[in-house]
């Protein structure tokens, strides 16, 4: 049944459509939806896993598989076939016309293995009904660079799973401590913040002032304690505490990725008609 058109009342309440627009504007994208019109989580296609039994139990009454448009995680102990199944799903996705972007965080997948699992590695021409297979190798699994915004300035951040210090680190052009106030500058702008405490480092051996600032990351704003340094390197170094608060994954092997999915990850897109 179609939703009745809502309008702003005389009491100043927002209409339903205005609420959607407000949320989407704050999020910077289409995240709020009217489910009476179209549900973005509805599944319209499935990718077989190559296991008829598994395909059948994923969605009762259907020969289904991996739902397109949703995040699917393959979890299991070492040697239980996660990579094997991920490769088979990739090949099946290609045969349905999807492009496959395969992220290999361990740099352990061979071309022979992928081909035996059914993946099509050759570049497809425009007339082909099969999708392309794009292999992406992780250059460094200890950290990943991502964009972060601090003090209204967009900068590069280093997300380091080995960084278990009590505060993040922020590069400053220079800083000066006057009693309980820290004066510092960044990109030609000057700032003043209360001194929270001093932090001692073992390597390099030095003492740094700690202040609290607002950090915007993945459309969320966090109050973060940062120690100031004048090293001319990565502008912002995030510690484990910030990564946990941002709901970023840190696994026991100290491999870190900006994703909620484990080692075997598949990102699938379909060509426009």
N, C-alpha and C positions, 0 to 999 in steps of 0.2 A: 504494500500500500504506500503510495507516494507520501512523503512528508509534507505537511501543510507549510506553506510559505510563512516564515516568521519575520516579523518586523520589530524594530526597536520601539519599546513602549514609552509612554510618557514619563515613566519613572526612571528612564535612562538605562534600562537593561539592554544588553547587546542582543541582536538577533542571532539565530543559529549560524547563518552564513557569515556574519561579522566575526563571530567567535572563531570559525574556521580560518578566515582571512588573517585574524590577529595572531593565531598560533602559528600558521604557516609563515607569516612575516617574521616572527621571532625566531623560528627554526631555520629560516633561510631556504625553505623547500617545502614540497607538498608532503606533510606528515599527518595532517588532520584531514579526515575524510567523512563524507556523508554516506553511511553504509546503506542507505536506501537507494542510492544511485549506483555506486560501484564499490566493491570491497577489494582493495589492493592485495589482500592476502588470499583471495580465492585462487585455487589451483586449476589451471586449464590444460596442463600438459605434464607428462611424467617421463622420466628417463629410466629405462630398464637397468637393473643392476647385474644382469646376466644370471641371476638366481631366481627362478620362477617361484620358489617357495618364499623367498624374502619379498619379492614384488607383490605377492598375494597378501602377505600379512601387514605390509605398510599401509594399505588402504583396503579394508575388508570389502569383498565383492568385486574388486577390480584387479586386473593385472597391471599394477601401477609401477612403483619404483621410487626414484628420487623426484620429489615435487619441484617443478620449475618455479622460480621466483621466491623460494624460501631457502634459508640456510640449513644445510644438513651436515652433521658432524659424524664422522666415522671414528669410533673409539674402541680401543682394545689393547691387549698386551702386545709386547714386541713379538713379531713372527706370526701373528694371527691372521694376516692377509689384508690389512688396511690399504697398503699401497697397491696390492693386486686388484682389490675391488675398485679403488679410485681410478685406476687406469682403465678397467673394463667399463666403468660408467662414462669415462671420457670418450672412449671409442664409440659407445652407443649414442652419446650426445652428438658426436660428429655426424653419425649416420642419420640423425634426425634434423640436420641442418644447423646445429648450434656451433658457434666458435668456442673452443676450450682454451682457457688460460690456466696452465698448470704451474702452481707455485711449489717448488721443491726446496724446502727449508734445510734438508740434509745433504743436498747435492749428491744423491745416491741413486738416481733413476737413470737407467741406460736406455738407449734408443731400441736395442734389441728386445728388452723387457717390455717396453711400451708397445712395440709392433706385435709381439706375441699376445699381448692383451687385447689387441684389436684397434689400437690407435692408428690413425692415418697421419703420418708425419710429413708427407709431401705437400707442398703448397698447392692449394686448390684453385682452379681457374674460375672465372665468373659464372661459367655455365654448370659448374659442378653442384650437385645436390648435397655434398658433404661440407661440413664446417672445417675451418682451419684449426690446427693444434699449435698453440704458442707456449713454449717452455720458458719459464722464468726461474733463474737460479738465484738463490740468496747469496749475496756477496759476503755478508757478515751477519752471523746469527746472534752476536752478542749485543748488538744495538741496532736501532733503526732511526733514521732521521725523519722528523715530521715537523710540520709548521705549528708554531705556537705563538700566542700574542700576549705580551706582557707590557704594561705601561702604555698601552695603545700602539705599540710597535710590533709588527709582525717579524718574527725571527725564526731561525732554525734551532730546533731542540734536539738533544741527544737523549734517547730513551735507553738507559743502560741498566740491565738487570743486575749487574755487579755493584751498582751504586747503592749501598745501604746506609749512607750517612743520614744524619737527622734533618738536613735541609738541602733543598735544591741549590744549584749554583747559577748565578747570573753574572755575565760579563759586564763590567762597567768601565767607561773610559777612565774615570778616576773617582776616588771617594775620600772623604775626610770625616773623622769622628770628633764631634764637639760635645763632650759630656754624654748625654743620652740621646743625641740627635746625630743622624748620619746624613751628610750632604754628599750627593753623588751625581754623576752625569752620564748620559747615554745618548749617543747620536746627536750631540750638541745641545741636548735639553738637560736642565738641572732639576734635581728632586731633593726632597727632605723627608726622611722617615724616622720614626722613633727606633732606637736601638733595642732590639729584643734581647740579644745576648751576643757573646763572642763564641766562635767555634774554632777549636784547634785541629789542624790537619797534621797527619804524620808524613804524608808525601803529596806535595812538597811540605816541608816543615814551615808552617806559617799560621797566623791567627787572622780570622776574617770576621767582619761584622755581619750579623744576621738581622734582616728586616722582614716585614710581612707585606706582600703585594698581591694584587688580583691578577690571576693568570687565566686567559681564555684559551681553552683547548677543546676541539671537537664540539664547538657551539655551547660549551658549558664554562662557567666562571668559577674558579676555585681560589680561596684565600690560601696563599702558599708562603711558607718561610723560605727565604733564599739567602745564601751567603754571597757577598759581593767579592769579585776578584777582578783583576786587571789583565788577565791572560788574554792574548789575542788568538782565541781558538773558537770552539763551539760557543755561540752566544748564551745558550741555556742548557744546563744539564739537569735532567729530571731524576729524582731518586725513586726508590721502590714505593714509598708512601704515596706519592702523587700518582704513580701508575696504577696502584691498587684502587685509589679513590676514583680514578677515571675508568675503572673496570677494564683495564687492559690485562692481557693474559701473560703470566709468567709461569713457565712450567719447570718441573724439577731439574731438567737438563740445562737450565738457564738460557733457553732459547726464547726470544721475545719477538712477537709479531703484533701489528695493530689489527687484531682480528679476534673473534671469539671462537675460531675453529682451530683444531689441532694441526699436527704436522701435514696431514694429507688434506689439501684444500683444493677446491675446484671453483672457479668463477666462470660462469657460463652466460654468454649473450647470444641473441639470435639476430641474424641479419634482417634488416628492414626489407619488407616486400618490395 
